[in-house]
Amino acid sequence: MLKRINIVAIILISLFGLGCSSETSVQNNNFKPQYSVMSEKDVSTGYAVRKTIQISLPNGLDKKAVEDNITYVAKDAEKKYAKSDKGLAIDVYAFSENDVKLMNNGEYVRCFAECTYAHGGEWINSNQKYSSSQMKAKISINN
């Protein structure tokens, strides 16, 4: 009987998780990334790995889809660039397909969404040693 209860508990924990976060949908198997990388720059220092990434997103995405995509890009970069002996900061700048067309015609366009993914969500904290548990996404969507 005790063995059956343990199995049920494990199943429930697997189904509902130990906690929820705003990043759940990115980890959900239903999430399909919809971005393309326009550029990636290395702006690292001696004590920190720092990357800036510009992406293009399809026109008409809702706020959640934008947040999911830019968070996905940041976490993917974290997997590639995290080093235990250095800090890490990643900035992701999102542009719509319409923005990209304007940029290709030489016009200045400000990103419509950005994400700073770093220790405590602050770029300046990249001087602190990398810790995956301290990495936070700070997202801003401009209207």
N, CA, C and O atoms as CSV, one atom per row, in Angstrom:
chain,resi,resn,atom,element,x,y,z
A,1,MET,N,N,0.821,-1.188,0.000
A,1,MET,CA,C,0.000,0.000,0.000
A,1,MET,C,C,0.873,1.264,0.000
A,1,MET,O,O,0.600,2.211,-0.737
A,2,LEU,N,N,1.923,1.270,0.831
A,2,LEU,CA,C,2.820,2.426,0.908
A,2,LEU,C,C,3.508,2.664,-0.430
A,2,LEU,O,O,3.705,3.808,-0.841
A,3,LYS,N,N,3.872,1.573,-1.109
A,3,LYS,CA,C,4.533,1.687,-2.402
A,3,LYS,C,C,3.588,2.355,-3.415
A,3,LYS,O,O,4.023,3.188,-4.210
A,4,ARG,N,N,2.322,1.998,-3.386
A,4,ARG,CA,C,1.332,2.574,-4.295
A,4,ARG,C,C,1.156,4.069,-4.020
A,4,ARG,O,O,1.024,4.852,-4.961
A,5,ILE,N,N,1.153,4.474,-2.759
A,5,ILE,CA,C,1.020,5.881,-2.395
A,5,ILE,C,C,2.218,6.674,-2.902
A,5,ILE,O,O,2.060,7.784,-3.411
A,6,ASN,N,N,3.419,6.104,-2.764
A,6,ASN,CA,C,4.627,6.776,-3.260
A,6,ASN,C,C,4.578,6.973,-4.770
A,6,ASN,O,O,4.976,8.021,-5.278
A,7,ILE,N,N,4.091,5.970,-5.481
A,7,ILE,CA,C,4.003,6.073,-6.936
A,7,ILE,C,C,3.001,7.155,-7.325
A,7,ILE,O,O,3.260,7.946,-8.231
A,8,VAL,N,N,1.861,7.191,-6.644
A,8,VAL,CA,C,0.856,8.221,-6.918
A,8,VAL,C,C,1.434,9.608,-6.628
A,8,VAL,O,O,1.208,10.541,-7.399
A,9,ALA,N,N,2.164,9.752,-5.546
A,9,ALA,CA,C,2.776,11.039,-5.200
A,9,ALA,C,C,3.761,11.476,-6.277
A,9,ALA,O,O,3.794,12.647,-6.655
A,10,ILE,N,N,4.554,10.547,-6.767
A,10,ILE,CA,C,5.536,10.865,-7.811
A,10,ILE,C,C,4.820,11.301,-9.090
A,10,ILE,O,O,5.246,12.244,-9.756
A,11,ILE,N,N,3.744,10.614,-9.424
A,11,ILE,CA,C,2.981,10.988,-10.625
A,11,ILE,C,C,2.391,12.378,-10.473
A,11,ILE,O,O,2.467,13.185,-11.400
A,12,LEU,N,N,1.805,12.671,-9.319
A,12,LEU,CA,C,1.216,13.993,-9.090
A,12,LEU,C,C,2.264,15.093,-9.141
A,12,LEU,O,O,2.028,16.155,-9.716
A,13,ILE,N,N,3.413,14.841,-8.545
A,13,ILE,CA,C,4.495,15.831,-8.580
A,13,ILE,C,C,4.946,16.037,-10.022
A,13,ILE,O,O,5.211,17.168,-10.430
A,14,SER,N,N,5.036,14.967,-10.793
A,14,SER,CA,C,5.435,15.091,-12.195
A,14,SER,C,C,4.427,15.885,-12.999
A,14,SER,O,O,4.798,16.695,-13.849
A,15,LEU,N,N,3.142,15.651,-12.728
A,15,LEU,CA,C,2.104,16.346,-13.478
A,15,LEU,C,C,1.983,17.817,-13.116
A,15,LEU,O,O,1.828,18.663,-13.997
A,16,PHE,N,N,2.052,18.123,-11.842
A,16,PHE,CA,C,1.799,19.481,-11.392
A,16,PHE,C,C,3.046,20.251,-11.013
A,16,PHE,O,O,2.980,21.464,-10.814
A,17,GLY,N,N,4.154,19.594,-10.911
A,17,GLY,CA,C,5.412,20.256,-10.584
A,17,GLY,C,C,5.474,20.684,-9.136
A,17,GLY,O,O,4.468,20.684,-8.426
A,18,LEU,N,N,6.657,21.046,-8.711
A,18,LEU,CA,C,6.857,21.504,-7.347
A,18,LEU,C,C,6.562,22.981,-7.217
A,18,LEU,O,O,6.370,23.476,-6.106
A,19,GLY,N,N,6.523,23.679,-8.300
A,19,GLY,CA,C,6.248,25.118,-8.289
A,19,GLY,C,C,6.070,25.597,-9.707
A,19,GLY,O,O,6.476,24.921,-10.652
A,20,CYS,N,N,5.474,26.744,-9.861
A,20,CYS,CA,C,5.237,27.303,-11.188
A,20,CYS,C,C,5.994,28.606,-11.323
A,20,CYS,O,O,6.266,29.289,-10.335
A,21,SER,N,N,6.326,28.939,-12.540
A,21,SER,CA,C,6.979,30.217,-12.800
A,21,SER,C,C,6.417,30.785,-14.086
A,21,SER,O,O,5.665,30.123,-14.802
A,22,SER,N,N,6.792,32.023,-14.366
A,22,SER,CA,C,6.314,32.661,-15.588
A,22,SER,C,C,6.960,32.052,-16.820
A,22,SER,O,O,6.556,32.363,-17.941
A,23,GLU,N,N,7.940,31.203,-16.640
A,23,GLU,CA,C,8.652,30.619,-17.765
A,23,GLU,C,C,8.145,29.228,-18.107
A,23,GLU,O,O,8.748,28.542,-18.932
A,24,THR,N,N,7.051,28.797,-17.492
A,24,THR,CA,C,6.532,27.452,-17.684
A,24,THR,C,C,6.262,27.150,-19.147
A,24,THR,O,O,6.606,26.067,-19.621
A,25,SER,N,N,5.654,28.079,-19.875
A,25,SER,CA,C,5.284,27.800,-21.259
A,25,SER,C,C,6.503,27.573,-22.145
A,25,SER,O,O,6.415,26.843,-23.132
A,26,VAL,N,N,7.623,28.175,-21.816
A,26,VAL,CA,C,8.827,27.964,-22.608
A,26,VAL,C,C,9.294,26.529,-22.449
A,26,VAL,O,O,9.853,25.952,-23.381
A,27,GLN,N,N,9.071,25.946,-21.279
A,27,GLN,CA,C,9.474,24.579,-21.020
A,27,GLN,C,C,8.410,23.595,-21.510
A,27,GLN,O,O,8.677,22.396,-21.583
A,28,ASN,N,N,7.237,24.065,-21.840
A,28,ASN,CA,C,6.137,23.253,-22.296
A,28,ASN,C,C,6.460,22.724,-23.690
A,28,ASN,O,O,7.010,23.440,-24.527
A,29,ASN,N,N,6.111,21.470,-23.925
A,29,ASN,CA,C,6.383,20.868,-25.232
A,29,ASN,C,C,5.584,21.513,-26.355
A,29,ASN,O,O,5.921,21.335,-27.526
A,30,ASN,N,N,4.531,22.259,-26.027
A,30,ASN,CA,C,3.714,22.909,-27.048
A,30,ASN,C,C,4.349,24.179,-27.598
A,30,ASN,O,O,3.921,24.681,-28.637
A,31,PHE,N,N,5.363,24.707,-26.916
A,31,PHE,CA,C,6.008,25.939,-27.363
A,31,PHE,C,C,6.837,25.682,-28.611
A,31,PHE,O,O,7.653,24.761,-28.654
A,32,LYS,N,N,6.615,26.507,-29.623
A,32,LYS,CA,C,7.388,26.430,-30.866
A,32,LYS,C,C,8.074,27.766,-31.090
A,32,LYS,O,O,7.400,28.765,-31.341
A,33,PRO,N,N,9.404,27.808,-31.004
A,33,PRO,CA,C,10.113,29.073,-31.245
A,33,PRO,C,C,9.767,29.624,-32.628
A,33,PRO,O,O,9.636,28.875,-33.596
A,34,GLN,N,N,9.624,30.949,-32.699
A,34,GLN,CA,C,9.235,31.589,-33.955
A,34,GLN,C,C,10.171,32.734,-34.325
A,34,GLN,O,O,9.761,33.654,-35.032
A,35,TYR,N,N,11.382,32.697,-33.877
A,35,TYR,CA,C,12.304,33.806,-34.099
A,35,TYR,C,C,13.390,33.417,-35.101
A,35,TYR,O,O,13.604,32.241,-35.396
A,36,SER,N,N,14.057,34.431,-35.604
A,36,SER,CA,C,15.297,34.192,-36.345
A,36,SER,C,C,16.325,35.186,-35.810
A,36,SER,O,O,16.005,36.344,-35.538
A,37,VAL,N,N,17.540,34.725,-35.666
A,37,VAL,CA,C,18.616,35.564,-35.138
A,37,VAL,C,C,19.127,36.458,-36.252
A,37,VAL,O,O,19.511,35.990,-37.323
A,38,MET,N,N,19.125,37.762,-35.976
A,38,MET,CA,C,19.638,38.743,-36.929
A,38,MET,C,C,21.128,38.976,-36.714
A,38,MET,O,O,21.903,39.054,-37.667
A,39,SER,N,N,21.516,39.085,-35.441
A,39,SER,CA,C,22.932,39.286,-35.122
A,39,SER,C,C,23.188,38.873,-33.679
A,39,SER,O,O,22.288,38.857,-32.839
A,40,GLU,N,N,24.426,38.547,-33.428
A,40,GLU,CA,C,24.872,38.222,-32.073
A,40,GLU,C,C,26.246,38.837,-31.889
A,40,GLU,O,O,27.156,38.610,-32.686
A,41,LYS,N,N,26.385,39.624,-30.819
A,41,LYS,CA,C,27.666,40.287,-30.570
A,41,LYS,C,C,28.227,39.866,-29.224
A,41,LYS,O,O,27.504,39.694,-28.244
A,42,ASP,N,N,29.531,39.709,-29.214
A,42,ASP,CA,C,30.235,39.398,-27.971
A,42,ASP,C,C,30.778,40.700,-27.402
A,42,ASP,O,O,31.618,41.354,-28.020
A,43,VAL,N,N,30.299,41.068,-26.235
A,43,VAL,CA,C,30.777,42.281,-25.566
A,43,VAL,C,C,31.323,41.906,-24.180
A,43,VAL,O,O,31.133,42.619,-23.195
A,44,SER,N,N,32.004,40.766,-24.150
A,44,SER,CA,C,32.539,40.221,-22.898
A,44,SER,C,C,33.661,41.075,-22.338
A,44,SER,O,O,34.296,41.861,-23.042
A,45,THR,N,N,33.879,40.891,-21.052
A,45,THR,CA,C,34.994,41.514,-20.349
A,45,THR,C,C,35.853,40.397,-19.763
A,45,THR,O,O,35.555,39.218,-19.958
A,46,GLY,N,N,36.891,40.752,-19.061
A,46,GLY,CA,C,37.754,39.752,-18.462
A,46,GLY,C,C,37.074,38.931,-17.380
A,46,GLY,O,O,37.488,37.805,-17.102
A,47,TYR,N,N,36.042,39.480,-16.771
A,47,TYR,CA,C,35.387,38.786,-15.662
A,47,TYR,C,C,33.981,38.296,-15.995
A,47,TYR,O,O,33.351,37.633,-15.171
A,48,ALA,N,N,33.477,38.610,-17.190
A,48,ALA,CA,C,32.104,38.228,-17.517
A,48,ALA,C,C,31.918,37.939,-18.997
A,48,ALA,O,O,32.497,38.604,-19.856
A,49,VAL,N,N,31.106,36.941,-19.273
A,49,VAL,CA,C,30.658,36.671,-20.631
A,49,VAL,C,C,29.407,37.508,-20.835
A,49,VAL,O,O,28.432,37.375,-20.095
A,50,ARG,N,N,29.439,38.376,-21.848
A,50,ARG,CA,C,28.302,39.242,-22.154
A,50,ARG,C,C,27.971,39.131,-23.630
A,50,ARG,O,O,28.847,39.254,-24.487
A,51,LYS,N,N,26.711,38.901,-23.915
A,51,LYS,CA,C,26.253,38.758,-25.296
A,51,LYS,C,C,25.047,39.649,-25.534
A,51,LYS,O,O,24.194,39.804,-24.661
A,52,THR,N,N,24.985,40.234,-26.725
A,52,THR,CA,C,23.783,40.935,-27.166
A,52,THR,C,C,23.298,40.232,-28.427
A,52,THR,O,O,24.071,39.963,-29.346
A,53,ILE,N,N,22.016,39.944,-28.449
A,53,ILE,CA,C,21.434,39.185,-29.548
A,53,ILE,C,C,20.221,39.950,-30.074
A,53,ILE,O,O,19.340,40.337,-29.307
A,54,GLN,N,N,20.186,40.161,-31.381
A,54,GLN,CA,C,19.033,40.782,-32.023
A,54,GLN,C,C,18.271,39.691,-32.760
A,54,GLN,O,O,18.852,38.892,-33.494
A,55,ILE,N,N,16.938,39.674,-32.547
A,55,ILE,CA,C,16.106,38.675,-33.212
A,55,ILE,C,C,14.957,39.344,-33.951
A,55,ILE,O,O,14.564,40.470,-33.645
A,56,SER,N,N,14.438,38.631,-34.920
A,56,SER,CA,C,13.251,39.043,-35.651
A,56,SER,C,C,12.119,38.103,-35.260
A,56,SER,O,O,12.300,36.887,-35.198
A,57,LEU,N,N,10.941,38.687,-34.994
A,57,LEU,CA,C,9.751,37.899,-34.658
A,57,LEU,C,C,8.659,38.189,-35.676
A,57,LEU,O,O,8.597,39.290,-36.221
A,58,PRO,N,N,7.798,37.209,-35.938
A,58,PRO,CA,C,6.696,37.448,-36.876
A,58,PRO,C,C,5.782,38.570,-36.373
A,58,PRO,O,O,5.631,38.762,-35.166
A,59,ASN,N,N,5.183,39.295,-37.293
A,59,ASN,CA,C,4.208,40.329,-36.939
A,59,ASN,C,C,3.018,39.670,-36.249
A,59,ASN,O,O,2.663,38.532,-36.555
A,60,GLY,N,N,2.407,40.396,-35.314
A,60,GLY,CA,C,1.148,39.959,-34.730
A,60,GLY,C,C,1.219,38.988,-33.575
A,60,GLY,O,O,0.178,38.499,-33.136
A,61,LEU,N,N,2.405,38.685,-33.060
A,61,LEU,CA,C,2.479,37.792,-31.900
A,61,LEU,C,C,1.904,38.485,-30.675
A,61,LEU,O,O,2.071,39.693,-30.506
A,62,ASP,N,N,1.222,37.722,-29.816
A,62,ASP,CA,C,0.727,38.317,-28.580
A,62,ASP,C,C,1.864,38.455,-27.570
A,62,ASP,O,O,2.958,37.932,-27.778
A,63,LYS,N,N,1.595,39.157,-26.484
A,63,LYS,CA,C,2.616,39.459,-25.481
A,63,LYS,C,C,3.279,38.189,-24.937
A,63,LYS,O,O,4.500,38.140,-24.791
A,64,LYS,N,N,2.489,37.180,-24.643
A,64,LYS,CA,C,3.031,35.935,-24.089
A,64,LYS,C,C,3.976,35.252,-25.072
A,64,LYS,O,O,5.029,34.747,-24.682
A,65,ALA,N,N,3.598,35.238,-26.344
A,65,ALA,CA,C,4.452,34.620,-27.364
A,65,ALA,C,C,5.770,35.380,-27.498
A,65,ALA,O,O,6.824,34.767,-27.670
A,66,VAL,N,N,5.716,36.699,-27.421
A,66,VAL,CA,C,6.942,37.514,-27.478
A,66,VAL,C,C,7.820,37.187,-26.275
A,66,VAL,O,O,9.015,36.933,-26.432
A,67,GLU,N,N,7.244,37.189,-25.088
A,67,GLU,CA,C,8.005,36.884,-23.868
A,67,GLU,C,C,8.607,35.492,-23.937
A,67,GLU,O,O,9.773,35.304,-23.589
A,68,ASP,N,N,7.826,34.512,-24.382
A,68,ASP,CA,C,8.320,33.138,-24.482
A,68,ASP,C,C,9.500,33.039,-25.447
A,68,ASP,O,O,10.487,32.362,-25.159
A,69,ASN,N,N,9.396,33.714,-26.588
A,69,ASN,CA,C,10.468,33.644,-27.579
A,69,ASN,C,C,11.750,34.307,-27.095
A,69,ASN,O,O,12.830,33.738,-27.253
A,70,ILE,N,N,11.656,35.495,-26.509
A,70,ILE,CA,C,12.897,36.153,-26.084
A,70,ILE,C,C,13.515,35.453,-24.878
A,70,ILE,O,O,14.736,35.438,-24.728
A,71,THR,N,N,12.685,34.877,-24.023
A,71,THR,CA,C,13.221,34.097,-22.899
A,71,THR,C,C,13.903,32.834,-23.416
A,71,THR,O,O,14.953,32.441,-22.908
A,72,TYR,N,N,13.319,32.210,-24.407
A,72,TYR,CA,C,13.899,31.014,-25.013
A,72,TYR,C,C,15.283,31.316,-25.597
A,72,TYR,O,O,16.230,30.554,-25.405
A,73,VAL,N,N,15.379,32.429,-26.306
A,73,VAL,CA,C,16.663,32.831,-26.902
A,73,VAL,C,C,17.707,33.032,-25.800
A,73,VAL,O,O,18.840,32.566,-25.921
A,74,ALA,N,N,17.322,33.722,-24.731
A,74,ALA,CA,C,18.256,33.998,-23.632
A,74,ALA,C,C,18.718,32.706,-22.960
A,74,ALA,O,O,19.904,32.544,-22.673
A,75,LYS,N,N,17.796,31.801,-22.711
A,75,LYS,CA,C,18.163,30.541,-22.043
A,75,LYS,C,C,18.997,29.647,-22.950
A,75,LYS,O,O,19.866,28.914,-22.477
A,76,ASP,N,N,18.737,29.706,-24.243
A,76,ASP,CA,C,19.556,28.952,-25.185
A,76,ASP,C,C,20.990,29.482,-25.172
A,76,ASP,O,O,21.947,28.708,-25.198
A,77,ALA,N,N,21.129,30.798,-25.134
A,77,ALA,CA,C,22.470,31.402,-25.060
A,77,ALA,C,C,23.145,31.040,-23.734
A,77,ALA,O,O,24.354,30.814,-23.690
A,78,GLU,N,N,22.368,30.988,-22.667
A,78,GLU,CA,C,22.932,30.598,-21.365
A,78,GLU,C,C,23.574,29.212,-21.458
A,78,GLU,O,O,24.675,28.998,-20.951
A,79,LYS,N,N,22.888,28.281,-22.103
A,79,LYS,CA,C,23.428,26.918,-22.252
A,79,LYS,C,C,24.762,26.933,-22.996
A,79,LYS,O,O,25.667,26.164,-22.672
A,80,LYS,N,N,24.880,27.806,-23.988
A,80,LYS,CA,C,26.094,27.855,-24.811
A,80,LYS,C,C,27.249,28.565,-24.122
A,80,LYS,O,O,28.403,28.180,-24.309
A,81,TYR,N,N,26.961,29.600,-23.324
A,81,TYR,CA,C,28.024,30.496,-22.891
A,81,TYR,C,C,28.328,30.510,-21.393
A,81,TYR,O,O,29.302,31.142,-20.983
A,82,ALA,N,N,27.544,29.849,-20.579
A,82,ALA,CA,C,27.768,29.885,-19.126
A,82,ALA,C,C,29.099,29.233,-18.765
A,82,ALA,O,O,29.426,28.150,-19.249
A,83,LYS,N,N,29.861,29.912,-17.905
A,83,LYS,CA,C,31.133,29.392,-17.397
A,83,LYS,C,C,31.123,29.574,-15.888
A,83,LYS,O,O,30.753,30.635,-15.385
A,84,SER,N,N,31.526,28.549,-15.178
A,84,SER,CA,C,31.429,28.586,-13.719
A,84,SER,C,C,32.338,29.629,-13.078
A,84,SER,O,O,32.072,30.067,-11.958
A,85,ASP,N,N,33.404,30.036,-13.764
A,85,ASP,CA,C,34.355,30.969,-13.162
A,85,ASP,C,C,34.131,32.429,-13.589
A,85,ASP,O,O,34.898,33.311,-13.203
A,86,LYS,N,N,33.080,32.684,-14.387
A,86,LYS,CA,C,32.801,34.046,-14.855
A,86,LYS,C,C,31.323,34.363,-14.679
A,86,LYS,O,O,30.491,33.472,-14.507
A,87,GLY,N,N,31.025,35.635,-14.726
A,87,GLY,CA,C,29.629,36.057,-14.709
A,87,GLY,C,C,29.035,35.912,-16.101
A,87,GLY,O,O,29.743,35.632,-17.067
A,88,LEU,N,N,27.713,36.109,-16.189
A,88,LEU,CA,C,27.032,35.983,-17.474
A,88,LEU,C,C,25.902,36.995,-17.560
A,88,LEU,O,O,25.132,37.159,-16.615
A,89,ALA,N,N,25.808,37.666,-18.690
A,89,ALA,CA,C,24.698,38.579,-18.964
A,89,ALA,C,C,24.359,38.486,-20.446
A,89,ALA,O,O,25.241,38.491,-21.305
A,90,ILE,N,N,23.070,38.401,-20.723
A,90,ILE,CA,C,22.599,38.280,-22.098
A,90,ILE,C,C,21.485,39.297,-22.311
A,90,ILE,O,O,20.521,39.337,-21.546
A,91,ASP,N,N,21.616,40.108,-23.339
A,91,ASP,CA,C,20.550,41.026,-23.728
A,91,ASP,C,C,19.990,40.539,-25.057
A,91,ASP,O,O,20.737,40.269,-25.998
A,92,VAL,N,N,18.654,40.431,-25.122
A,92,VAL,CA,C,17.983,40.040,-26.353
A,92,VAL,C,C,17.089,41.204,-26.773
A,92,VAL,O,O,16.283,41.695,-25.982
A,93,TYR,N,N,17.237,41.639,-28.021
A,93,TYR,CA,C,16.447,42.730,-28.571
A,93,TYR,C,C,15.579,42.167,-29.694
A,93,TYR,O,O,16.092,41.546,-30.625
A,94,ALA,N,N,14.265,42.385,-29.606
A,94,ALA,CA,C,13.333,41.836,-30.593
A,94,ALA,C,C,12.784,42.911,-31.514
A,94,ALA,O,O,12.403,43.999,-31.081
A,95,PHE,N,N,12.755,42.575,-32.791
A,95,PHE,CA,C,12.209,43.436,-33.836
A,95,PHE,C,C,11.155,42.646,-34.598
A,95,PHE,O,O,11.290,41.435,-34.777
A,96,SER,N,N,10.110,43.325,-35.045
A,96,SER,CA,C,9.089,42.657,-35.854
A,96,SER,C,C,9.588,42.544,-37.296
A,96,SER,O,O,10.567,43.183,-37.682
A,97,GLU,N,N,8.901,41.724,-38.075
A,97,GLU,CA,C,9.254,41.612,-39.491
A,97,GLU,C,C,9.124,42.961,-40.191
A,97,GLU,O,O,9.927,43.294,-41.063
A,98,ASN,N,N,8.111,43.736,-39.808
A,98,ASN,CA,C,7.954,45.078,-40.394
A,98,ASN,C,C,9.133,45.976,-40.031
A,98,ASN,O,O,9.615,46.743,-40.864
A,99,ASP,N,N,9.599,45.877,-38.776
A,99,ASP,CA,C,10.766,46.654,-38.348
A,99,ASP,C,C,11.986,46.309,-39.197
A,99,ASP,O,O,12.743,47.190,-39.605
A,100,VAL,N,N,12.160,45.028,-39.453
A,100,VAL,CA,C,13.323,44.583,-40.235
A,100,VAL,C,C,13.285,45.169,-41.638
A,100,VAL,O,O,14.319,45.571,-42.173
A,101,LYS,N,N,12.101,45.220,-42.234
A,101,LYS,CA,C,11.974,45.827,-43.572
A,101,LYS,C,C,12.401,47.291,-43.543
A,101,LYS,O,O,13.115,47.755,-44.432
A,102,LEU,N,N,11.957,48.016,-42.511
A,102,LEU,CA,C,12.353,49.424,-42.380
A,102,LEU,C,C,13.864,49.548,-42.187
A,102,LEU,O,O,14.504,50.419,-42.777
A,103,MET,N,N,14.420,48.676,-41.363
A,103,MET,CA,C,15.873,48.707,-41.117
A,103,MET,C,C,16.642,48.430,-42.403
A,103,MET,O,O,17.670,49.054,-42.667
A,104,ASN,N,N,16.144,47.499,-43.196
A,104,ASN,CA,C,16.806,47.167,-44.462
A,104,ASN,C,C,16.762,48.333,-45.448
A,104,ASN,O,O,17.560,48.392,-46.383
A,105,ASN,N,N,15.826,49.259,-45.234
A,105,ASN,CA,C,15.739,50.468,-46.062
A,105,ASN,C,C,16.516,51.626,-45.442
A,105,ASN,O,O,16.401,52.767,-45.890
A,106,GLY,N,N,17.304,51.332,-44.414
A,106,GLY,CA,C,18.157,52.343,-43.814
A,106,GLY,C,C,17.532,53.161,-42.705
A,106,GLY,O,O,18.153,54.108,-42.221
A,107,GLU,N,N,16.332,52.828,-42.292
A,107,GLU,CA,C,15.676,53.584,-41.229
A,107,GLU,C,C,16.104,53.074,-39.856
A,107,GLU,O,O,16.370,51.887,-39.670
A,108,TYR,N,N,16.164,54.002,-38.897
A,108,TYR,CA,C,16.458,53.632,-37.514
A,108,TYR,C,C,15.167,53.130,-36.875
A,108,TYR,O,O,14.134,53.796,-36.941
A,109,VAL,N,N,15.230,51.971,-36.268
A,109,VAL,CA,C,14.072,51.384,-35.603
A,109,VAL,C,C,14.506,50.901,-34.225
A,109,VAL,O,O,15.504,50.196,-34.077
A,110,ARG,N,N,13.735,51.296,-33.232
A,110,ARG,CA,C,13.988,50.841,-31.862
A,110,ARG,C,C,13.315,49.480,-31.673
A,110,ARG,O,O,12.221,49.251,-32.188
A,111,CYS,N,N,13.960,48.587,-30.944
A,111,CYS,CA,C,13.365,47.272,-30.701
A,111,CYS,C,C,12.030,47.445,-29.976
A,111,CYS,O,O,11.849,48.401,-29.222
A,112,PHE,N,N,11.108,46.527,-30.205
A,112,PHE,CA,C,9.812,46.636,-29.539
A,112,PHE,C,C,9.761,45.810,-28.251
A,112,PHE,O,O,8.845,45.964,-27.444
A,113,ALA,N,N,10.741,44.943,-28.069
A,113,ALA,CA,C,10.810,44.158,-26.830
A,113,ALA,C,C,12.264,43.825,-26.543
A,113,ALA,O,O,13.075,43.653,-27.453
A,114,GLU,N,N,12.575,43.739,-25.256
A,114,GLU,CA,C,13.932,43.363,-24.877
A,114,GLU,C,C,13.917,42.553,-23.596
A,114,GLU,O,O,13.001,42.645,-22.779
A,115,CYS,N,N,14.960,41.762,-23.453
A,115,CYS,CA,C,15.106,40.921,-22.271
A,115,CYS,C,C,16.547,40.995,-21.804
A,115,CYS,O,O,17.474,40.772,-22.583
A,116,THR,N,N,16.730,41.306,-20.539
A,116,THR,CA,C,18.048,41.181,-19.922
A,116,THR,C,C,18.000,39.932,-19.071
A,116,THR,O,O,17.183,39.816,-18.158
A,117,TYR,N,N,18.874,39.006,-19.375
A,117,TYR,CA,C,18.930,37.739,-18.650
A,117,TYR,C,C,20.291,37.677,-17.966
A,117,TYR,O,O,21.318,37.469,-18.611
A,118,ALA,N,N,20.278,37.859,-16.654
A,118,ALA,CA,C,21.529,37.960,-15.908
A,118,ALA,C,C,21.275,37.654,-14.436
A,118,ALA,O,O,20.147,37.378,-14.029
A,119,HIS,N,N,22.328,37.708,-13.661
A,119,HIS,CA,C,22.234,37.508,-12.218
A,119,HIS,C,C,21.295,38.558,-11.643
A,119,HIS,O,O,21.589,39.752,-11.701
A,120,GLY,N,N,20.162,38.123,-11.087
A,120,GLY,CA,C,19.181,39.051,-10.549
A,120,GLY,C,C,18.463,39.877,-11.604
A,120,GLY,O,O,17.750,40.820,-11.263
A,121,GLY,N,N,18.637,39.541,-12.884
A,121,GLY,CA,C,17.979,40.281,-13.963
A,121,GLY,C,C,18.644,41.597,-14.310
A,121,GLY,O,O,18.075,42.410,-15.039
A,122,GLU,N,N,19.856,41.816,-13.790
A,122,GLU,CA,C,20.551,43.095,-14.000
A,122,GLU,C,C,21.892,42.876,-14.709
A,122,GLU,O,O,22.734,42.110,-14.239
A,123,TRP,N,N,22.075,43.549,-15.829
A,123,TRP,CA,C,23.305,43.464,-16.621
A,123,TRP,C,C,24.533,43.769,-15.764
A,123,TRP,O,O,25.561,43.105,-15.893
A,124,ILE,N,N,24.428,44.756,-14.905
A,124,ILE,CA,C,25.562,45.178,-14.088
A,124,ILE,C,C,26.045,44.072,-13.140
A,124,ILE,O,O,27.191,44.096,-12.692
A,125,ASN,N,N,25.176,43.111,-12.838
A,125,ASN,CA,C,25.550,42.015,-11.938
A,125,ASN,C,C,26.369,40.928,-12.621
A,125,ASN,O,O,26.669,39.905,-12.006
A,126,SER,N,N,26.726,41.133,-13.863
A,126,SER,CA,C,27.492,40.099,-14.568
A,126,SER,C,C,28.899,39.932,-13.999
A,126,SER,O,O,29.610,39.001,-14.376
A,127,ASN,N,N,29.305,40.823,-13.098
A,127,ASN,CA,C,30.613,40.654,-12.463
A,127,ASN,C,C,30.577,39.585,-11.373
A,127,ASN,O,O,31.625,39.206,-10.851
A,128,GLN,N,N,29.388,39.095,-11.023
A,128,GLN,CA,C,29.266,38.023,-10.040
A,128,GLN,C,C,29.362,36.684,-10.740
A,128,GLN,O,O,28.874,36.532,-11.860
A,129,LYS,N,N,29.988,35.706,-10.092
A,129,LYS,CA,C,30.154,34.385,-10.710
A,129,LYS,C,C,28.807,33.791,-11.096
A,129,LYS,O,O,27.802,33.973,-10.409
A,130,TYR,N,N,28.816,33.083,-12.205
A,130,TYR,CA,C,27.610,32.475,-12.743
A,130,TYR,C,C,27.002,31.473,-11.764
A,130,TYR,O,O,27.700,30.649,-11.175
A,131,SER,N,N,25.702,31.568,-11.612
A,131,SER,CA,C,24.909,30.615,-10.841
A,131,SER,C,C,23.556,30.510,-11.525
A,131,SER,O,O,22.813,31.490,-11.579
A,132,SER,N,N,23.229,29.341,-12.046
A,132,SER,CA,C,21.975,29.199,-12.793
A,132,SER,C,C,20.760,29.566,-11.940
A,132,SER,O,O,19.763,30.064,-12.465
A,133,SER,N,N,20.835,29.327,-10.646
A,133,SER,CA,C,19.695,29.645,-9.780
A,133,SER,C,C,19.503,31.148,-9.593
A,133,SER,O,O,18.427,31.583,-9.183
A,134,GLN,N,N,20.523,31.941,-9.884
A,134,GLN,CA,C,20.430,33.394,-9.725
A,134,GLN,C,C,20.070,34.124,-11.022
A,134,GLN,O,O,19.837,35.333,-11.016
A,135,MET,N,N,20.028,33.389,-12.122
A,135,MET,CA,C,19.713,34.004,-13.408
A,135,MET,C,C,18.222,34.324,-13.478
A,135,MET,O,O,17.377,33.468,-13.218
A,136,LYS,N,N,17.915,35.571,-13.833
A,136,LYS,CA,C,16.530,36.028,-13.931
A,136,LYS,C,C,16.345,36.798,-15.234
A,136,LYS,O,O,17.256,37.474,-15.711
A,137,ALA,N,N,15.154,36.678,-15.791
A,137,ALA,CA,C,14.824,37.414,-17.019
A,137,ALA,C,C,14.045,38.670,-16.644
A,137,ALA,O,O,13.047,38.606,-15.926
A,138,LYS,N,N,14.513,39.802,-17.137
A,138,LYS,CA,C,13.802,41.068,-16.976
A,138,LYS,C,C,13.359,41.486,-18.369
A,138,LYS,O,O,14.182,41.825,-19.219
A,139,ILE,N,N,12.039,41.458,-18.596
A,139,ILE,CA,C,11.489,41.680,-19.928
A,139,ILE,C,C,10.738,43.011,-19.985
A,139,ILE,O,O,9.988,43.369,-19.076
A,140,SER,N,N,10.967,43.723,-21.080
A,140,SER,CA,C,10.277,44.994,-21.305
A,140,SER,C,C,9.715,44.981,-22.727
A,140,SER,O,O,10.429,44.713,-23.694
A,141,ILE,N,N,8.414,45.278,-22.829
A,141,ILE,CA,C,7.784,45.357,-24.146
A,141,ILE,C,C,7.311,46.788,-24.337
A,141,ILE,O,O,6.534,47.312,-23.540
A,142,ASN,N,N,7.794,47.413,-25.412
A,142,ASN,CA,C,7.449,48.806,-25.715
A,142,ASN,C,C,6.242,48.856,-26.618
A,142,ASN,O,O,6.094,48.022,-27.512
A,143,ASN,N,N,5.403,49.799,-26.399
A,143,ASN,CA,C,4.207,49.939,-27.246
A,143,ASN,C,C,4.443,50.903,-28.376
A,143,ASN,O,O,3.545,51.139,-29.183
